[in-house]
């Protein structure tokens, strides 16, 4: 029983103090360089819409007006079997990087 007690105590000590201490020592001995810069990833915004004729143009305009490089932003609008003219106003406008997918039932 004593061996089992000390084995459990050592495991608990290692989990709460030993491992964090080991990581701190390892960080001081072998620091990993971090490349910092002005990196902005490409973002794709997907909008699934069903009968959203009134709101769709405003939503896409809001996304396009965000402070983010327009060449790194893509908007994908998927009309999921809409009975109304959900994507008709979007086709009339000239948005940068706008992809329209019209799924008919």
Secondary structure, DSSP 8 states (H G I E B T S, - for coil): -HHHHHHHHHHHHIIIIIHHHHHHHHHHHS------------EEEEEEESS-TTTHHHHHHHHHTSSS-GGGEEEEEEEES-SS-TTHHHHHS--TTEEEEEE--
